[in-house]
Amino acid sequence: MLSDPLLTERHENGRDVPLLVWRAGRPLRAVSTAPLGGGLGVRRWVLNATVPMSYDRDDPADHLAGMARRLGLDGPGVGLLTGVDVGEVVTRSDGGVRVWATVGLGTPVPAAAPAVAVPQRVGTVNIVAYVPARLGDAALVNAVATATEAKAQAIAELGLPGTGTPTDAVTILCPPDGPVCDYGGPRSTWGAPLARAVHAAVLAVGADTVPWSDRLPG
Protein backbone atom coordinates (compact mmCIF):
# COMPACT_ATOMS: atom_id res chain seq x y z
CA MET A 1 0.00 0.00 0.00
CA LEU A 2 1.13 3.54 -0.72
CA SER A 3 -0.11 6.00 1.91
CA ASP A 4 -0.89 9.66 1.41
CA PRO A 5 2.19 11.86 0.94
CA LEU A 6 3.73 14.08 3.56
CA LEU A 7 3.73 17.78 2.67
CA THR A 8 7.02 19.32 3.74
CA GLU A 9 9.40 22.12 2.66
CA ARG A 10 12.94 22.64 1.53
CA HIS A 11 14.91 25.88 1.82
CA GLU A 12 16.23 26.90 -1.58
CA ASN A 13 17.36 30.24 -3.00
CA GLY A 14 16.24 32.04 0.16
CA ARG A 15 12.71 30.59 0.10
CA ASP A 16 10.82 27.76 1.73
CA VAL A 17 9.53 25.67 -1.18
CA PRO A 18 6.95 22.87 -0.78
CA LEU A 19 7.40 19.26 -1.76
CA LEU A 20 5.44 16.04 -1.34
CA VAL A 21 7.04 12.83 -0.11
CA TRP A 22 5.57 9.33 -0.43
CA ARG A 23 7.38 6.64 1.56
CA ALA A 24 6.44 3.09 0.66
CA GLY A 25 6.14 0.62 3.53
CA ARG A 26 8.02 -1.87 1.33
CA PRO A 27 9.63 -1.66 -2.11
CA LEU A 28 7.05 -1.39 -4.89
CA ARG A 29 7.14 -2.17 -8.59
CA ALA A 30 6.96 1.02 -10.60
CA VAL A 31 6.93 2.55 -14.02
CA SER A 32 7.57 6.26 -14.42
CA THR A 33 8.32 8.95 -16.95
CA ALA A 34 9.93 11.13 -14.25
CA PRO A 35 13.37 12.74 -14.66
CA LEU A 36 14.65 10.82 -11.62
CA GLY A 37 13.89 7.11 -11.32
CA GLY A 38 12.11 6.86 -14.65
CA GLY A 39 11.57 3.57 -16.44
CA LEU A 40 10.63 0.21 -14.92
CA GLY A 41 11.96 -1.06 -11.61
CA VAL A 42 11.52 -1.28 -7.86
CA ARG A 43 11.11 2.01 -6.01
CA ARG A 44 10.93 2.91 -2.31
CA TRP A 45 9.75 6.53 -2.40
CA VAL A 46 8.36 9.31 -4.59
CA LEU A 47 9.05 13.06 -4.49
CA ASN A 48 6.99 15.76 -6.19
CA ALA A 49 8.67 19.14 -5.81
CA THR A 50 7.54 22.65 -6.63
CA VAL A 51 10.00 24.72 -8.67
CA PRO A 52 9.73 28.26 -10.07
CA MET A 53 7.87 28.71 -13.35
CA SER A 54 11.18 30.04 -14.69
CA TYR A 55 12.98 26.76 -13.87
CA ASP A 56 15.71 26.16 -16.44
CA ARG A 57 18.21 23.80 -14.79
CA ASP A 58 19.62 21.18 -17.14
CA ASP A 59 20.23 18.65 -14.32
CA PRO A 60 16.76 17.94 -12.86
CA ALA A 61 17.67 14.36 -11.86
CA ASP A 62 20.67 15.58 -9.85
CA HIS A 63 18.57 18.36 -8.33
CA LEU A 64 15.95 15.84 -7.19
CA ALA A 65 18.58 13.39 -5.93
CA GLY A 66 19.96 16.16 -3.72
CA MET A 67 16.50 16.78 -2.26
CA ALA A 68 16.14 13.06 -1.55
CA ARG A 69 19.49 12.94 0.27
CA ARG A 70 18.54 15.89 2.47
CA LEU A 71 15.32 14.09 3.39
CA GLY A 72 17.19 10.90 4.27
CA LEU A 73 15.47 8.85 1.56
CA ASP A 74 17.31 5.59 0.95
CA GLY A 75 17.38 3.34 -2.06
CA PRO A 76 15.85 3.93 -5.49
CA GLY A 77 12.97 6.34 -5.84
CA VAL A 78 11.08 8.60 -8.24
CA GLY A 79 11.46 12.38 -8.45
CA LEU A 80 9.06 14.77 -10.18
CA LEU A 81 9.08 18.56 -10.67
CA THR A 82 6.22 20.99 -11.23
CA GLY A 83 5.61 24.71 -11.43
CA VAL A 84 2.46 24.50 -9.29
CA ASP A 85 2.14 24.42 -5.51
CA VAL A 86 2.24 20.72 -4.61
CA GLY A 87 0.29 21.55 -1.47
CA GLU A 88 -2.75 21.69 -3.79
CA VAL A 89 -2.49 17.97 -4.59
CA VAL A 90 -5.81 16.29 -5.34
CA THR A 91 -6.53 12.68 -4.37
CA ARG A 92 -9.11 10.41 -5.97
CA SER A 93 -9.85 6.72 -5.38
CA ASP A 94 -11.76 4.20 -7.46
CA GLY A 95 -12.08 0.45 -6.92
CA GLY A 96 -8.95 0.24 -4.77
CA VAL A 97 -6.83 2.43 -7.07
CA ARG A 98 -5.53 5.67 -5.56
CA VAL A 99 -4.41 8.68 -7.59
CA TRP A 100 -2.66 11.86 -6.52
CA ALA A 101 -2.41 14.68 -9.06
CA THR A 102 -0.82 18.12 -9.09
CA VAL A 103 -2.30 19.92 -12.05
CA GLY A 104 -0.89 22.94 -13.84
CA LEU A 105 -2.74 23.68 -17.07
CA GLY A 106 -1.38 27.11 -17.91
CA THR A 107 0.44 25.87 -21.04
CA PRO A 108 -1.75 23.22 -22.69
CA VAL A 109 -0.61 22.06 -26.12
CA PRO A 110 -1.78 19.36 -28.55
CA ALA A 111 0.65 16.44 -28.50
CA ALA A 112 1.28 16.78 -32.25
CA ALA A 113 1.53 20.58 -32.29
CA PRO A 114 4.08 22.08 -34.70
CA ALA A 115 7.36 22.81 -32.97
CA VAL A 116 6.92 26.56 -33.37
CA ALA A 117 3.63 26.40 -31.49
CA VAL A 118 5.00 24.72 -28.34
CA PRO A 119 5.36 27.16 -25.41
CA GLN A 120 8.63 27.14 -23.53
CA ARG A 121 7.31 28.00 -20.04
CA VAL A 122 7.04 25.24 -17.46
CA GLY A 123 3.55 23.80 -17.06
CA THR A 124 3.03 20.37 -15.62
CA VAL A 125 0.46 17.71 -14.75
CA ASN A 126 2.10 15.16 -12.45
CA ILE A 127 0.16 11.96 -11.75
CA VAL A 128 1.14 9.41 -9.10
CA ALA A 129 -1.03 6.29 -8.85
CA TYR A 130 -1.10 3.13 -6.76
CA VAL A 131 -2.74 -0.02 -8.12
CA PRO A 132 -3.30 -2.69 -5.42
CA ALA A 133 -2.42 -5.65 -7.66
CA ARG A 134 0.82 -6.75 -9.28
CA LEU A 135 0.95 -5.56 -12.88
CA GLY A 136 3.24 -7.19 -15.39
CA ASP A 137 5.75 -5.05 -17.29
CA ALA A 138 3.51 -4.62 -20.31
CA ALA A 139 0.53 -3.83 -18.08
CA LEU A 140 2.52 -1.15 -16.25
CA VAL A 141 3.49 0.47 -19.54
CA ASN A 142 -0.12 0.24 -20.72
CA ALA A 143 -1.26 1.84 -17.44
CA VAL A 144 0.86 4.91 -18.26
CA ALA A 145 -0.96 5.18 -21.58
CA THR A 146 -4.32 4.71 -19.84
CA ALA A 147 -3.59 7.45 -17.30
CA THR A 148 -2.45 9.76 -20.10
CA GLU A 149 -5.62 9.10 -22.12
CA ALA A 150 -7.75 9.86 -19.06
CA LYS A 151 -5.84 13.10 -18.45
CA ALA A 152 -6.33 14.13 -22.09
CA GLN A 153 -10.06 13.32 -21.83
CA ALA A 154 -10.39 15.60 -18.79
CA ILE A 155 -8.51 18.40 -20.53
CA ALA A 156 -10.79 18.10 -23.56
CA GLU A 157 -13.87 18.23 -21.34
CA LEU A 158 -12.48 21.40 -19.75
CA GLY A 159 -12.45 22.96 -23.20
CA LEU A 160 -8.70 23.57 -23.32
CA PRO A 161 -6.81 23.56 -26.64
CA GLY A 162 -4.42 20.72 -25.87
CA THR A 163 -3.86 17.17 -24.65
CA GLY A 164 -1.46 18.06 -21.85
CA THR A 165 1.57 20.25 -21.20
CA PRO A 166 5.13 19.80 -22.52
CA THR A 167 6.43 18.49 -19.17
CA ASP A 168 3.72 16.14 -17.84
CA ALA A 169 4.80 12.98 -15.99
CA VAL A 170 3.14 9.77 -14.81
CA THR A 171 4.22 7.32 -12.10
CA ILE A 172 2.36 4.05 -11.49
CA LEU A 173 3.23 1.83 -8.51
CA CYS A 174 1.98 -1.62 -7.50
CA PRO A 175 2.88 -4.52 -5.17
CA PRO A 176 5.93 -6.63 -6.08
CA ASP A 177 4.23 -9.95 -5.42
CA GLY A 178 0.95 -11.77 -5.98
CA PRO A 179 -0.74 -13.00 -9.16
CA VAL A 180 0.36 -11.05 -12.22
CA CYS A 181 -2.22 -8.96 -14.07
CA ASP A 182 -1.30 -8.81 -17.74
CA TYR A 183 -3.42 -5.84 -18.85
CA GLY A 184 -3.54 -2.15 -18.00
CA GLY A 185 -5.75 -0.74 -20.75
CA PRO A 186 -8.80 1.42 -20.04
CA ARG A 187 -11.24 -1.53 -20.08
CA SER A 188 -9.05 -3.87 -18.03
CA THR A 189 -9.68 -4.84 -14.40
CA TRP A 190 -7.27 -2.24 -13.03
CA GLY A 191 -6.94 0.13 -15.97
CA ALA A 192 -10.62 1.09 -15.83
CA PRO A 193 -10.59 2.38 -12.22
CA LEU A 194 -7.20 3.99 -12.86
CA ALA A 195 -8.67 5.91 -15.81
CA ARG A 196 -11.69 7.03 -13.81
CA ALA A 197 -9.59 8.21 -10.86
CA VAL A 198 -7.12 10.15 -13.05
CA HIS A 199 -9.95 11.71 -15.03
CA ALA A 200 -11.76 12.78 -11.84
CA ALA A 201 -8.61 14.30 -10.31
CA VAL A 202 -7.60 16.35 -13.36
CA LEU A 203 -11.17 17.44 -14.02
CA ALA A 204 -11.67 18.56 -10.41
CA VAL A 205 -8.58 20.77 -10.37
CA GLY A 206 -9.21 22.18 -13.84
CA ALA A 207 -12.81 23.06 -13.08
CA ASP A 208 -11.64 25.14 -10.12
CA THR A 209 -8.58 26.79 -11.68
CA VAL A 210 -8.97 27.18 -15.46
CA PRO A 211 -10.50 30.57 -16.40
CA TRP A 212 -13.40 30.42 -18.83
CA SER A 213 -11.49 32.78 -21.10
CA ASP A 214 -8.87 30.04 -21.67
CA ARG A 215 -11.41 27.46 -22.81
CA LEU A 216 -12.44 26.70 -26.36
CA PRO A 217 -15.93 27.85 -27.36
CA GLY A 218 -18.56 25.18 -27.51
N, C-alpha and C positions, 0 to 999 in steps of 0.2 A: 504494500500500500504506500502511496505517496501522499503525505499530509499537506495541509495548507502551508504556504510559504511564510517565512518570517520576514517582516518588513523592517529593514535596518538602514543604516546610513554609512557612508564613507566620507572622509574629509579629503577634498581634492580641489586644487586651485583656489584655496581660500573659502570653499563652500562645503556645506554638508549636503551630499547628494544621495538620494534614496536608491536602494537596491533590494530585490527580493531574493531570498535564499530558500531553496527546497533541499532538505536533507533526507535521503532515503534511509529507512530503517535497515535495509540490506541492499546490496548491489542489484540494480535493475537492468534488464535489457533495454536498449534505447536505439532510436534512429533520430538524427537531427541534421538540420541544415545550418546550424549555428557556426559562428566563426571559431569558437573554441569547443572541442569535443564533438565536432560534426561527424557524420557517417554512422555506421553501425558498430555497436559494441556494448560493453557493460559500463554503466555510469553510477556514481554514488551521490551526486548532488547536481543541482541546477542553479545558476545565477541569472537574473534578469536585471540589468543595470541601466539606470537613466544616464544619458550623456547629453551635452548641449546640442541644440539643433544645428550648430555650426561644426559639429564633430568632424574632424578630417584626419585623424591619426591613421597611419598605414600599417599599424601593428595591433589590430583589435584583439587578436588571440593572446598576445603577450600582455596587453592591458588587462584583460579579464583574468588571466592566470595570476597576475599580481594581486588583484582583488581577492581571489580565492585564497592565496597564501596568507593575506592579512586576516582573513576570516578563519584560518585554521582548517580549511577544507582539505581533506586527504584523498588521495586516489584520483581516478579519472572522473571528470564531470563535464557539464555542458555550460557554456557561457553565452549569453545573449545581450545585445545592446539595443536601446531604443531612445528616441528623442522625447517620449512622453513620460509623465510622472508614473513610475511603476506602483506608487501607492494607490492608483486608481484601477488596479487589477480587478477584473470581473471573473467570477467563478460560476460555472454552470455544470450540472450533473445530469446524466441521462442513462438509465439502465446499468448503473455501476461504473460508467465512464465519467471521469472528472476532467474538466477543462479549465485552464486559467488563461486569460487573454489580456494583454495590454495593447490597446488599439489606438494608433495614430493614423488618421486618414487625411492628413493635410496635403499629401502629394499623391493622390491616386493616379495610376496610369494603366492603360491596357497592356497586357503582357506582350503583345506583338506591336507595340507602338514604334514608329520610326525613331531612330536614335536621336534625331534632333528634337523630338518631342518629349524626351524623358527628362524630368526635372532633376537637378543635382542636389537639392536639399534633402536632409535626412527625414524620412517619414516611415514609420515601421509598425507592422502588426506582428507581434510575437505571440505564438500559441504554444502552450505547454499542456500536454494531455497524458493522463494515466488510464490505461486499459487494464482491467483486472484479470486478464487471461494472457497466457504466453502466446505471442504472435511469432510465426516464423519470419525469416528474413524478408521474403517476398511480401508477406502480409504487412510487415512494418513499413516497407517502402510504399506499398499501396495505401496504407493509412495516412502517410504524408500527402499523397495525392487527394485522398478523400477529404482531409482537413482543409486543403487548399481550395478544393471545389466548393466546400461549404462556406468558406470565407468569401470567395468570389460571388457566391449566390447572395450572401448577406449584403455585400457592397452593391450589387446590382439592385437589390430591393430598396436600398437607401437612395437610389437614384444618382449614384456617383459615376463619373465617366472613367471607370477603370476596373481592373480585376484585383488590384492590390497596390502596394507601393514598391519601389525599387529594392527595398532592404528587408522585406518580410522574412520571418524564420518560423520553422515548425520543429517541435521536439515531441516525440511520442515515446512513452516509457511503459514497460509491462513487466510482470514477474519473469524470473529466469528459469522457472521450472513449471511442471504441470503439462497436461496434454497440449500439443501444438495446434494452434488455429492457423490454417493455411491462407485465409482470405482477409483482406482489409478494405475491400471496396464498399461503396456507399449502401449496398443492399446486403452486405454480409452481417453475420451475427454481431460483431463488434464495430464494424465500420459504420453501420446505420446509426447507433447511438452517438458515436463519435461525431458524425456529420451534424446531427441535430444539436449537440452541445456546442460545437464550434459556431454553428450558424446562430444560435441563440445568444452566445456571448458577444460576437462581433456586431450583431444587429442591435443588441441592447446598448452598447457603448455608442455606436453610430447614431442611433435615434436621439441620444441625449446631447451629442457633441457636434454633429455635422450641421452647419447652418443651411437653411433652405435655399439660400442663394447659391450654394455650391452644388446643388442637385440638378440633375437633368430634368427638363420639363416632361410632364407625362403623368 
